[in-house]
Amino acid sequence: MNRIGIVAGGILLLLMLAASTLFIVDQRQVAVVYALGEIKEVITEPGLKVKLPPPFQNVVFLDKRVQTLDSPDTRPIFTAEKKSLVIDWLVKWRISEPRQFIRNNGVDFRNLESRLSPVVQAAFNEEITKRDVRGVLSAAREQVMNDVRSRLSEEGKSFGIEIVDVRIKRVDFVADITDSVYRRMESERKQVANELRSQGAADAEKIRADADRQREVIIAEAYRDAQKIKGDGDAKASALYADAFGRDPQFAQFYRSLEAYRASFRNKSDLMLVDQSSDFFRAMRGAPAAPPSPKRK
C-alpha cells in the first residue's frame, strides 16, 4: 500500500509539474514569457508551448485582435472661423510590438486607452482648426480622418501598436449654437413657406381673374347668340302674324283687341274709366269689328 501511495504521489507531482510548464497559445493571443520579472520571449504562433515552472518563468497573454477606442468625452473644438464643434470619433488599433506595448502600458489595455485618448484628441484639434465648418461636415471630412490617422501612425509606434483606422462618428455644434442654428433654419423655412404662400395667392388671383374674364366672354357670347336667336324668332313670328293677319283682317282686329285687354287689365287692382260704348269694348260686346280703313295710295 505504501508503494502504491508513493507511485500515485509521484504521478500527481509529475502532472502538477507538467501543468506548470505547459501552456497553450490561442491564435487570437500573443504570449509573453517572463523570467524573473523580465521579458524572456514573445510567442505569436499558436500551439502547445513549454516554459520553466514558477517562480522561474510565468506567462502573460495579450489579445492581438483589433481593438476599438471611442472618444471618452465631447469637448468642443474650434474651426478656422472660430465655430465650436463636438467631434465623436473612434480609433481601431492592435498590438504590433508586444515588448514595446508592455514596457509603455503594462498588460492592462485601459492604461493604453487613457494615454492614447489625449493624443487622438490633440490630433483632431490640430486638423479641425485648419478647416471651416463646411469642410469638416462634408468636403474635407475624409481628409481629416486620413490626416489624423497619419499623425497617429507615428505616435502608435511608441506605444507598440498599429493604428488600423480612424473614423468620425458624429459632428455636431455645441448646445447653444445648435439651438441658434435650429432657430435660423426654422426662420428660413418660414420665409420660404411665406414666399410660396404669396406666390400661390398671386397665382390663385391670376387664375380667378382669367376665369372671370372667360366667364364674362362666355356670358357675352351667349347673350349675343340668344339675342340673335330671339331676333330670328321675332322676325319669323312677325312674318307669320303678318301672313295670318293678311288673310283675315277681322281676326287681326280681334287679336289686337285681346292684346290690348291683356295689357290694360294685367293686375286685379288696375282701374280704368272708359265709356262702354267706345270701340275699346267692341270685341266684348260681340259687335263686328270695324273694317280697317282703306289704305291710302
C-alpha positions as CSV (number, residue, x, y, z in Angstrom):
1,M,0.0,0.0,0.0
2,N,2.9,2.4,0.8
3,R,4.4,1.7,-2.6
4,I,1.1,2.4,-4.4
5,G,0.7,5.7,-2.4
6,I,4.3,6.7,-3.4
7,V,3.6,5.9,-7.1
8,A,0.3,7.9,-7.0
9,G,2.0,10.8,-5.3
10,G,4.8,10.7,-7.9
11,I,2.3,10.7,-10.8
12,L,0.4,13.6,-9.2
13,L,3.6,15.5,-8.7
14,L,4.6,15.0,-12.4
15,L,1.1,16.2,-13.5
16,M,1.4,19.3,-11.4
17,L,4.9,19.9,-12.8
18,A,3.7,19.4,-16.4
19,A,0.7,21.7,-15.8
20,S,3.1,24.5,-14.6
21,T,5.4,24.1,-17.6
22,L,3.0,23.6,-20.4
23,F,0.7,26.3,-21.8
24,I,-1.4,26.8,-24.9
25,V,-1.2,29.9,-27.1
26,D,-4.5,30.8,-28.8
27,Q,-4.4,32.1,-32.4
28,R,-6.1,35.3,-31.1
29,Q,-3.4,35.9,-28.5
30,V,0.2,36.8,-28.0
31,A,2.1,35.0,-25.2
32,V,4.8,36.9,-23.3
33,V,7.1,34.7,-21.2
34,Y,8.6,36.5,-18.2
35,A,11.8,35.2,-16.5
36,L,12.4,36.6,-13.0
37,G,10.4,39.8,-14.0
38,E,12.0,40.4,-17.4
39,I,10.5,39.6,-20.8
40,K,12.2,36.4,-21.9
41,E,10.3,35.6,-25.0
42,V,7.3,36.7,-27.1
43,I,5.3,33.9,-28.7
44,T,3.0,34.8,-31.6
45,E,2.5,31.4,-33.1
46,P,-0.4,29.4,-31.7
47,G,0.0,25.9,-30.2
48,L,1.3,24.0,-27.2
49,K,4.4,25.6,-25.6
50,V,6.8,24.8,-22.8
51,K,8.3,27.0,-20.1
52,L,10.1,26.7,-16.8
53,P,7.8,26.3,-13.8
54,P,7.1,29.3,-11.5
55,P,8.8,31.2,-10.0
56,F,11.4,30.9,-12.7
57,Q,9.0,31.8,-15.6
58,N,5.4,32.9,-15.9
59,V,3.2,33.7,-19.0
60,V,1.0,36.7,-19.7
61,F,-1.4,36.7,-22.7
62,L,-2.3,39.7,-24.7
63,D,-5.2,40.0,-27.2
64,K,-3.8,40.6,-30.7
65,R,-7.2,41.3,-32.3
66,V,-8.3,44.8,-33.5
67,Q,-9.4,46.9,-30.6
68,T,-11.7,50.0,-30.6
69,L,-11.1,53.2,-28.7
70,D,-14.1,55.6,-28.5
71,S,-13.9,59.2,-27.7
72,P,-14.2,59.4,-23.9
73,D,-15.7,62.9,-23.8
74,T,-17.2,65.5,-26.1
75,R,-15.0,68.6,-25.7
76,P,-15.7,71.3,-28.2
77,I,-13.1,72.0,-31.0
78,F,-12.9,75.4,-32.7
79,T,-12.8,75.6,-36.5
80,A,-10.9,78.1,-38.7
81,E,-13.8,80.6,-38.4
82,K,-14.0,80.1,-34.6
83,K,-17.1,77.9,-34.5
84,S,-17.3,75.3,-31.8
85,L,-17.9,71.7,-33.0
86,V,-18.2,68.5,-31.0
87,I,-16.5,65.5,-32.6
88,D,-17.3,61.9,-31.7
89,W,-14.5,59.7,-33.0
90,L,-13.2,56.1,-32.8
91,V,-9.8,54.6,-33.4
92,K,-9.2,51.0,-34.4
93,W,-5.8,49.6,-33.2
94,R,-4.0,46.4,-32.5
95,I,-0.8,45.3,-30.8
96,S,2.2,45.3,-33.2
97,E,5.2,45.2,-30.8
98,P,4.2,43.3,-27.6
99,R,7.5,44.2,-25.9
100,Q,7.1,47.9,-26.5
101,F,3.5,47.7,-25.6
102,I,4.2,46.1,-22.2
103,R,7.1,48.5,-21.4
104,N,4.9,51.5,-22.0
105,N,1.5,50.3,-20.9
106,G,1.8,47.1,-18.9
107,V,-0.7,44.4,-19.7
108,D,-3.8,46.4,-19.0
109,F,-5.4,47.9,-22.1
110,R,-7.1,50.6,-20.1
111,N,-3.6,52.1,-19.5
112,L,-3.1,52.5,-23.2
113,E,-6.6,54.0,-23.8
114,S,-6.1,56.6,-21.1
115,R,-2.8,57.6,-22.7
116,L,-3.9,57.4,-26.3
117,S,-7.1,59.3,-26.0
118,P,-5.5,62.7,-25.4
119,V,-3.1,62.1,-28.3
120,V,-6.1,61.4,-30.6
121,Q,-8.0,64.4,-29.3
122,A,-4.9,66.7,-29.9
123,A,-4.6,65.3,-33.5
124,F,-8.2,66.1,-34.2
125,N,-7.8,69.6,-32.7
126,E,-4.9,70.4,-35.0
127,E,-6.7,69.2,-38.1
128,I,-10.1,70.8,-37.3
129,T,-8.6,74.2,-36.6
130,K,-7.3,74.3,-40.2
131,R,-10.7,73.9,-41.8
132,D,-14.1,75.6,-41.7
133,V,-17.4,74.0,-40.7
134,R,-18.5,73.2,-44.2
135,G,-15.3,71.3,-44.9
136,V,-15.5,69.3,-41.7
137,L,-19.1,68.4,-42.3
138,S,-18.8,67.4,-45.9
139,A,-15.9,68.1,-48.3
140,A,-12.9,67.6,-46.1
141,R,-14.2,65.1,-43.6
142,E,-12.4,62.1,-45.3
143,Q,-9.2,64.1,-45.5
144,V,-9.4,65.0,-41.8
145,M,-9.6,61.3,-40.9
146,N,-6.7,60.4,-43.1
147,D,-4.5,63.2,-41.7
148,V,-5.3,62.1,-38.1
149,R,-4.5,58.5,-39.0
150,S,-1.2,59.6,-40.5
151,R,-0.3,61.5,-37.3
152,L,-1.3,58.6,-35.0
153,S,0.6,56.1,-37.0
154,E,3.9,57.6,-35.8
155,E,2.6,58.1,-32.3
156,G,1.3,54.5,-32.2
157,K,4.8,53.0,-32.7
158,S,5.9,54.4,-29.4
159,F,3.0,52.6,-27.8
160,G,3.8,49.4,-29.6
161,I,0.5,49.4,-31.5
162,E,-0.6,49.8,-35.1
163,I,-3.4,52.3,-36.0
164,V,-5.8,50.4,-38.3
165,D,-8.4,53.1,-38.9
166,V,-9.7,56.4,-37.7
167,R,-13.3,57.4,-38.1
168,I,-15.5,60.4,-37.2
169,K,-18.8,59.1,-35.9
170,R,-20.7,62.4,-35.4
171,V,-20.1,66.1,-35.9
172,D,-22.4,68.5,-34.1
173,F,-22.5,72.0,-32.8
174,V,-22.5,72.7,-29.1
175,A,-25.9,73.0,-27.4
176,D,-26.3,76.8,-27.6
177,I,-25.0,77.0,-31.2
178,T,-27.3,74.1,-32.2
179,D,-30.3,76.0,-30.8
180,S,-29.4,79.1,-32.8
181,V,-28.9,77.0,-35.9
182,Y,-32.3,75.4,-35.5
183,R,-33.9,78.8,-34.9
184,R,-32.2,80.1,-38.1
185,M,-33.3,77.1,-40.1
186,E,-36.8,77.5,-38.8
187,S,-36.8,81.2,-39.7
188,E,-35.5,80.3,-43.2
189,R,-38.1,77.6,-43.7
190,K,-40.9,80.0,-42.6
191,Q,-39.6,82.6,-45.0
192,V,-39.7,80.1,-47.8
193,A,-43.2,79.0,-46.8
194,N,-44.4,82.6,-46.8
195,E,-42.9,83.2,-50.2
196,L,-44.6,80.0,-51.5
197,R,-47.9,81.1,-50.0
198,S,-47.6,84.6,-51.6
199,Q,-46.8,83.1,-54.9
200,G,-49.7,80.7,-54.5
201,A,-52.0,83.6,-53.7
202,A,-50.8,85.5,-56.7
203,D,-51.3,82.5,-59.0
204,A,-54.8,82.0,-57.5
205,E,-55.7,85.6,-58.2
206,K,-54.4,85.3,-61.7
207,I,-56.4,82.1,-62.2
208,R,-59.6,83.7,-60.8
209,A,-59.1,86.8,-63.0
210,D,-58.7,84.6,-66.1
211,A,-61.7,82.6,-65.1
212,D,-63.8,85.7,-64.6
213,R,-62.7,87.1,-67.9
214,Q,-63.6,83.8,-69.6
215,R,-66.9,83.8,-67.8
216,E,-67.7,87.3,-69.0
217,V,-66.8,86.4,-72.5
218,I,-68.9,83.2,-72.4
219,I,-71.9,85.1,-71.0
220,A,-71.5,87.9,-73.6
221,E,-71.3,85.4,-76.4
222,A,-74.3,83.5,-75.0
223,Y,-76.3,86.7,-74.7
224,R,-75.3,87.7,-78.3
225,D,-76.4,84.3,-79.6
226,A,-79.6,84.4,-77.5
227,Q,-80.5,87.9,-78.9
228,K,-79.7,86.7,-82.4
229,I,-81.9,83.7,-81.9
230,K,-84.6,85.8,-80.3
231,G,-84.4,88.3,-83.2
232,D,-84.7,85.5,-85.7
233,G,-87.7,84.1,-83.8
234,D,-89.3,87.5,-83.6
235,A,-88.8,88.0,-87.3
236,K,-90.3,84.7,-88.1
237,A,-93.2,85.4,-85.7
238,S,-93.8,88.8,-87.2
239,A,-93.8,87.1,-90.7
240,L,-96.3,84.5,-89.5
241,Y,-98.5,87.2,-87.9
242,A,-98.4,89.3,-91.0
243,D,-99.3,86.4,-93.1
244,A,-102.2,85.4,-90.8
245,F,-103.5,88.9,-90.4
246,G,-103.3,89.5,-94.1
247,R,-105.5,86.5,-94.8
248,D,-108.2,87.5,-92.2
249,P,-108.3,91.2,-91.3
250,Q,-111.2,90.7,-88.8
251,F,-109.2,88.1,-86.9
252,A,-106.3,90.5,-86.8
253,Q,-108.5,93.2,-85.4
254,F,-109.9,90.8,-82.8
255,Y,-106.4,89.6,-81.8
256,R,-105.2,93.2,-81.3
257,S,-108.2,93.9,-79.1
258,L,-107.3,90.9,-76.9
259,E,-103.7,92.1,-76.7
260,A,-105.0,95.5,-75.6
261,Y,-107.2,93.9,-72.9
262,R,-104.3,91.9,-71.6
263,A,-102.1,94.9,-71.4
264,S,-104.8,97.0,-69.8
265,F,-106.1,94.6,-67.2
266,R,-102.8,92.9,-66.2
267,N,-103.5,93.3,-62.4
268,K,-106.7,93.0,-60.4
269,S,-106.1,96.4,-58.8
270,D,-106.0,98.2,-62.2
271,L,-108.8,100.6,-62.7
272,M,-109.9,102.3,-65.9
273,L,-112.9,104.7,-66.6
274,V,-113.9,104.2,-70.2
275,D,-117.3,104.6,-71.9
276,Q,-118.7,101.2,-72.5
277,S,-119.9,102.3,-75.9
278,S,-116.4,103.1,-77.1
279,D,-114.7,101.0,-79.7
280,F,-112.4,99.6,-77.0
281,F,-115.1,97.2,-75.8
282,R,-116.3,96.3,-79.3
283,A,-114.9,92.8,-79.0
284,M,-116.5,92.2,-75.6
285,R,-119.9,93.3,-76.9
286,G,-119.7,90.8,-79.8
287,A,-120.1,93.6,-82.3
288,P,-118.3,93.0,-85.5
289,A,-115.0,94.7,-85.7
290,A,-114.9,97.8,-87.8
291,P,-113.4,97.2,-91.2
292,P,-110.0,98.5,-91.5
293,S,-109.7,101.8,-93.1
294,P,-108.7,101.7,-96.7
295,K,-105.0,102.2,-97.3
296,R,-104.2,105.5,-98.9
297,K,-102.4,105.3,-102.2
